Amino acid sequence: MKTPYSTTTTTARFLLLGDSHAGPVGRAARAAGIPFSGGPIGAGREFTAGFFDVAAHDLVFRKPEADTLYRRFLGELGVSGLGRIGVPLVSTFGFSAHFVATTENWQVYRIRGGGFAPGFLTSRLFDDIVRAMVRDALAFYRHARGLGLRVLAVMPPQRVPAQSDPVVFMAAQDSVRRALVPLGVEIVDLRDRVTDETGFQRPELCEADDAIHGNLAFGRLILADLLARGL
């Protein structure tokens, strides 16, 4: 991957595990000289369902490339399992809302005129569908919390590609957030700081020539939030 990974010349402040949305966070930490271990280990669609198995004090990623990177990060921390990392875990898993919001996934739920029935996007049914789509991302956080870790989940850049439905994107990310809060996961939610009057990401925080990702400036805002939380 093009995104730089960890920098652990001194004691790491956190372990970063995620999809490509973790990239700007890692780049910001590296540029600021903040020691951490980790980085993106795959694409967002790979971390929704069936992507890991539970192990004693640990987990195993089913995709060999992801597990190899993960083992490298643990090695940098000098530990053999997730439950022994001794630092907070920061992750972006489950928040690739553009993938969940792929327009064709929701055609069956549309009513005449192409929209959704009133209340559908805030309904229990909608929550259940979204949570089923990202069920093992939620299980990942549940497992990490069960290991006694402090866990912080980073919400995505507010960017919606052409193949996704914006209203589903907005609602889906909130469904995931609501599922994580009762688990004791801390949510890094910068939406009120990174969006304009449209509700979408301000251009200066968007990766150039890219429809999905935030840039280094966005990563710096996330890093500042993490540091303000004591990481």
C-alpha positions in Angstrom: 0.0 0.0 0.0 1.1 3.6 -0.6 0.1 4.7 2.9 2.9 4.8 5.5 2.6 2.5 8.4 3.7 2.8 12.0 6.5 4.7 13.6 7.7 3.2 16.8 11.1 4.6 17.6 9.7 5.3 21.1 6.9 3.8 23.0 3.7 3.7 20.9 0.7 5.7 22.1 -1.8 3.6 20.2 -2.4 0.7 17.8 -4.1 1.8 14.6 -6.0 -0.9 12.7 -8.3 -0.1 9.9 -9.1 0.2 6.2 -7.9 2.9 3.9 -9.6 5.6 6.0 -6.9 4.9 8.6 -4.2 6.2 6.2 -4.6 9.9 6.9 -4.5 9.3 10.6 -1.3 7.4 10.3 0.3 9.9 8.0 -0.7 12.7 10.4 0.8 10.9 13.4 4.0 10.2 11.5 4.3 13.8 10.3 3.8 15.0 13.9 6.3 12.6 15.3 3.7 10.8 17.4 4.8 7.2 18.0 2.2 4.6 17.1 1.9 1.1 15.6 -0.4 0.1 12.8 -2.1 1.4 9.7 -4.5 0.3 7.1 -4.6 -3.5 6.5 -7.0 -3.7 3.6 -10.1 -2.2 1.9 -13.2 -1.3 3.8 -15.4 -3.9 2.1 -13.1 -6.6 3.5 -13.9 -5.7 7.1 -17.7 -6.1 7.3 -18.4 -9.8 7.7 -16.4 -13.0 8.0 -13.0 -11.3 8.3 -11.6 -12.6 11.6 -11.6 -15.5 14.0 -11.3 -15.3 17.8 -8.2 -16.6 19.5 -7.1 -16.6 23.1 -6.2 -13.0 24.0 -6.2 -12.3 20.3 -7.8 -12.6 16.9 -6.7 -13.9 13.5 -7.6 -12.1 10.3 -8.7 -14.5 7.7 -7.0 -12.7 4.8 -3.3 -13.7 5.0 -2.1 -10.3 3.9 -4.1 -8.5 6.6 -3.0 -11.0 9.3 0.7 -10.6 8.2 0.5 -6.8 8.7 -1.3 -7.2 12.0 1.4 -9.6 13.3 4.0 -7.1 12.3 2.3 -4.4 14.2 2.0 -6.6 17.3 5.7 -7.4 17.0 6.5 -3.7 17.0 4.6 -3.5 20.3 6.5 -6.5 21.6 3.4 -8.5 22.2 1.8 -11.7 20.8 -1.9 -10.8 21.0 -4.4 -8.0 20.9 -5.3 -8.4 24.5 -1.7 -7.6 25.6 -1.1 -4.4 23.6 -1.2 -2.1 26.6 -2.2 0.9 24.6 -5.6 2.1 23.2 -6.9 0.7 19.9 -7.9 3.1 17.2 -9.9 1.7 14.3 -12.0 2.6 11.3 -13.6 -0.8 10.7 -17.3 -0.8 10.0 -17.4 2.9 9.0 -17.0 2.5 5.2 -20.5 3.7 4.9 -20.2 4.4 1.2 -20.0 0.6 0.7 -23.1 -0.1 2.8 -24.9 2.7 1.0 -24.3 1.3 -2.5 -27.5 2.4 -4.3 -28.4 -1.0 -5.8 -28.4 -2.5 -2.3 -31.5 -0.5 -1.4 -33.6 -0.6 -4.5 -36.0 -3.2 -2.9 -36.8 -0.8 -0.1 -37.8 2.2 -2.3 -41.4 3.2 -2.8 -43.1 4.8 -5.8 -41.1 7.9 -6.8 -37.8 6.4 -5.9 -37.5 7.5 -2.3 -38.0 5.7 1.0 -41.1 5.5 3.2 -41.2 8.1 5.9 -39.3 7.0 8.9 -37.5 4.1 7.1 -34.0 5.5 7.6 -34.5 5.9 11.3 -36.4 2.6 11.8 -35.4 -0.5 13.6 -35.6 -2.4 10.3 -32.9 0.0 8.8 -30.7 -0.4 11.8 -31.0 -4.2 11.7 -30.1 -4.3 8.0 -27.0 -2.0 8.4 -25.8 -3.9 11.5 -26.2 -7.2 9.7 -24.1 -5.9 6.8 -21.3 -4.9 9.2 -21.9 -7.6 11.7 -18.3 -8.7 12.1 -17.0 -5.2 12.3 -19.3 -4.8 15.3 -18.1 -8.2 16.6 -14.5 -7.0 16.3 -15.1 -4.0 18.6 -17.1 -6.2 21.0 -14.2 -8.7 21.1 -11.6 -5.9 21.7 -13.7 -4.4 24.5 -14.0 -7.9 26.0 -10.2 -8.1 26.1 -10.3 -5.0 28.3 -9.0 -2.5 25.7 -9.8 1.1 25.4 -11.2 1.3 21.9 -11.8 4.4 19.7 -13.7 4.2 16.4 -13.2 6.9 13.8 -16.1 7.9 11.7 -15.5 8.3 8.0 -14.9 11.4 5.8 -18.3 12.8 4.8 -17.9 11.9 1.2 -20.2 9.9 -1.0 -19.2 8.5 -4.3 -21.5 8.4 -7.3 -22.5 4.7 -6.9 -23.8 5.3 -3.3 -27.0 6.9 -2.0 -26.1 10.0 0.2 -29.2 9.7 2.5 -28.4 6.0 3.1 -24.7 6.9 3.8 -25.7 9.5 6.4 -28.1 7.2 8.1 -25.9 4.1 8.0 -23.0 5.7 9.7 -25.3 6.7 12.5 -26.6 3.2 12.8 -23.1 1.9 13.2 -22.3 4.6 15.8 -25.4 3.8 17.8 -24.4 0.1 17.8 -20.9 0.9 19.2 -21.7 3.3 22.0 -23.3 0.7 24.3 -20.2 -1.4 23.9 -18.1 1.4 25.5 -16.4 2.3 22.3 -15.4 6.0 22.1 -16.6 7.5 18.8 -14.3 10.1 17.1 -17.0 12.1 15.3 -15.8 15.3 13.7 -18.8 15.9 11.4 -19.6 19.3 12.9 -16.0 20.4 12.3 -15.3 19.0 8.8 -18.5 19.7 6.8 -20.0 22.7 5.1 -23.6 23.8 4.8 -24.3 20.9 2.5 -23.4 18.4 5.2 -20.5 17.0 3.2 -16.8 17.3 3.7 -15.2 20.6 3.0 -13.0 20.6 -0.1 -9.8 21.5 1.8 -10.1 18.3 3.8 -10.6 16.0 0.8 -8.0 13.9 -0.9 -7.4 15.3 -4.4 -8.7 13.3 -7.4 -10.4 10.9 -5.1 -14.1 10.4 -4.3 -13.9 8.8 -0.9 -11.0 9.7 1.3 -9.9 12.5 3.5 -6.5 14.1 3.2 -3.6 14.8 5.6 -5.4 17.9 6.9 -8.4 15.7 7.8 -6.0 13.2 9.4 -4.5 16.0 11.5 -7.9 16.9 12.9 -8.5 13.3 13.9 -5.1 13.1 15.5 -5.7 16.3 17.4 -8.9 14.8 18.7 -7.1 11.6 19.8 -4.5 13.5 21.6 -7.1 15.6 23.3 -8.5 12.4 24.7 -5.2 11.5 26.2 -3.7 9.2 23.7 
